[in-house]
Amino acid sequence: MVDLEKAKIVVSRFKDIEGGLLECLHAIQHSFGYIPKETLDIMADGFNISRAEVHGVVSYYHDFKTKQSGRKTVRVCQAEACQAMGSRTLTDHIKKKLKLDLGETDEKGDYSLEAVYCFGNCSLSPNVEVDGKLHARVSSDDFDTLISTGAE
């Protein structure tokens, strides 16, 4: 259950700031781990805009999550430099290993798998981030070791 009072407090901190919706969305996501759909109306009311406008901002920026993420988040670079060094093959391996497609979270809530379009670490491609820690030159075997040892 989403604590709507908590969401109202967050909105009240940003509603009078010009351009405050983005900051509010980040704060809501930080508070709940994602942007609960129940908070869209609260933000729309607080910023005196439509729910569709709030939804448009949420859906435009890829960093905003509308579903609870898994306990561990795996992000795989899909940019050209990483592709040239095998990230498509690595992505396919990770999808099979985790039994997920990009943008999905497993049923147990253990893992979420996300695409990223550049970590800025191109010279050390392919890159994978697990729970905020970047790993460079990752092979399929390297990924399996990361996941099995918990060395993320």
C-alpha positions as CSV (number, residue, x, y, z in Angstrom):
1,M,0.0,0.0,0.0
2,V,1.4,3.4,-1.0
3,D,1.6,6.0,1.7
4,L,-0.3,8.8,0.1
5,E,0.3,11.2,2.9
6,K,4.0,10.8,2.4
7,A,3.5,11.6,-1.3
8,K,1.5,14.7,-0.4
9,I,4.4,15.9,1.8
10,V,6.9,15.4,-1.0
11,V,4.7,17.2,-3.5
12,S,4.3,20.1,-1.1
13,R,8.1,20.6,-1.0
14,F,8.3,21.2,-4.7
15,K,4.9,22.5,-6.0
16,D,5.9,26.2,-5.7
17,I,9.3,25.8,-7.4
18,E,9.4,26.7,-11.1
19,G,10.1,23.4,-12.9
20,G,9.7,21.5,-9.7
21,L,7.9,18.6,-11.2
22,L,11.1,16.8,-12.2
23,E,12.6,17.3,-8.8
24,C,9.3,16.1,-7.2
25,L,9.3,13.0,-9.4
26,H,12.9,12.2,-8.4
27,A,11.9,12.6,-4.7
28,I,8.8,10.4,-5.1
29,Q,10.9,7.7,-6.8
30,H,13.6,8.0,-4.1
31,S,10.9,7.7,-1.4
32,F,9.0,4.7,-2.9
33,G,11.6,3.1,-5.2
34,Y,9.4,3.9,-8.2
35,I,6.6,6.3,-9.2
36,P,3.4,4.7,-7.9
37,K,0.4,5.4,-10.2
38,E,-1.5,6.4,-7.1
39,T,0.8,9.5,-6.8
40,L,0.1,10.9,-10.3
41,D,-3.2,12.5,-9.2
42,I,-1.5,14.0,-6.1
43,M,1.2,15.5,-8.3
44,A,-1.3,16.8,-10.9
45,D,-3.3,18.5,-8.2
46,G,-0.2,19.9,-6.5
47,F,1.3,21.4,-9.7
48,N,-2.1,22.3,-11.1
49,I,-1.6,20.3,-14.3
50,S,-3.4,17.3,-15.8
51,R,-2.6,13.7,-14.8
52,A,-1.7,13.2,-18.5
53,E,0.9,15.9,-18.3
54,V,2.5,14.2,-15.2
55,H,2.3,10.8,-17.0
56,G,3.9,12.4,-20.1
57,V,6.9,13.5,-18.1
58,V,7.2,10.1,-16.3
59,S,7.1,8.2,-19.6
60,Y,9.5,10.5,-21.4
61,Y,12.4,10.1,-19.1
62,H,13.7,6.5,-19.0
63,D,15.1,6.8,-15.4
64,F,11.6,7.0,-13.9
65,K,10.3,3.6,-13.0
66,T,6.5,2.9,-12.8
67,K,6.9,-0.5,-11.3
68,Q,8.8,-1.7,-8.2
69,S,12.3,-2.9,-9.3
70,G,13.8,-6.1,-8.2
71,R,16.2,-6.3,-5.3
72,K,19.0,-6.3,-7.7
73,T,19.1,-4.3,-10.9
74,V,21.2,-5.4,-13.9
75,R,21.8,-2.7,-16.6
76,V,23.5,-3.7,-19.9
77,C,24.9,-1.1,-22.3
78,Q,23.3,-1.2,-25.7
79,A,25.3,1.6,-27.3
80,E,27.3,1.2,-30.5
81,A,30.7,0.8,-28.8
82,C,29.5,-1.9,-26.5
83,Q,27.6,-3.6,-29.4
84,A,30.9,-3.7,-31.4
85,M,32.5,-5.5,-28.5
86,G,29.7,-8.1,-28.1
87,S,27.0,-6.6,-25.9
88,R,24.2,-8.0,-28.0
89,T,25.5,-11.6,-27.4
90,L,26.1,-10.7,-23.7
91,T,22.6,-9.3,-23.5
92,D,21.1,-12.5,-25.0
93,H,23.1,-14.5,-22.4
94,I,21.9,-12.4,-19.5
95,K,18.3,-12.6,-20.7
96,K,18.5,-16.4,-20.7
97,K,20.4,-16.5,-17.4
98,L,17.9,-14.3,-15.6
99,K,14.9,-15.5,-17.6
100,L,13.9,-11.9,-18.3
101,D,13.6,-9.5,-21.2
102,L,14.9,-5.9,-21.1
103,G,12.6,-3.8,-19.0
104,E,11.3,-6.7,-16.9
105,T,11.4,-7.8,-13.2
106,D,11.2,-11.4,-12.3
107,E,8.2,-12.8,-10.4
108,K,10.1,-13.2,-7.2
109,G,11.3,-9.6,-7.3
110,D,15.0,-10.7,-7.3
111,Y,16.2,-9.1,-10.5
112,S,15.3,-6.3,-12.9
113,L,17.0,-6.1,-16.3
114,E,17.4,-2.7,-18.0
115,A,19.0,-1.4,-21.2
116,V,21.3,1.6,-20.9
117,Y,22.5,3.6,-23.9
118,C,26.0,4.5,-22.7
119,F,27.8,4.4,-19.4
120,G,30.6,6.6,-20.8
121,N,33.1,3.7,-20.4
122,C,33.3,2.8,-24.1
123,S,37.0,1.9,-24.2
124,L,36.3,-0.9,-21.8
125,S,33.3,-2.4,-23.6
126,P,31.0,-4.3,-23.0
127,N,29.8,-2.8,-19.8
128,V,27.3,-4.1,-17.3
129,E,26.1,-2.4,-14.1
130,V,24.8,-4.5,-11.2
131,D,23.2,-2.6,-8.3
132,G,25.0,0.6,-9.2
133,K,28.5,-1.0,-9.6
134,L,29.9,-0.9,-13.1
135,H,31.8,-3.9,-14.5
136,A,33.9,-3.5,-17.7
137,R,34.8,-6.0,-20.4
138,V,32.2,-8.4,-19.2
139,S,32.0,-11.8,-20.8
140,S,29.1,-14.3,-20.4
141,D,31.3,-16.2,-18.0
142,D,32.1,-13.0,-16.1
143,F,28.4,-12.3,-15.7
144,D,27.7,-15.8,-14.4
145,T,30.4,-15.4,-11.8
146,L,29.1,-12.0,-10.8
147,I,25.7,-13.4,-10.2
148,S,26.7,-16.7,-8.6
149,T,29.1,-15.2,-6.1
150,G,27.1,-12.2,-5.2
151,A,30.2,-10.1,-6.0
152,E,28.0,-7.5,-7.7
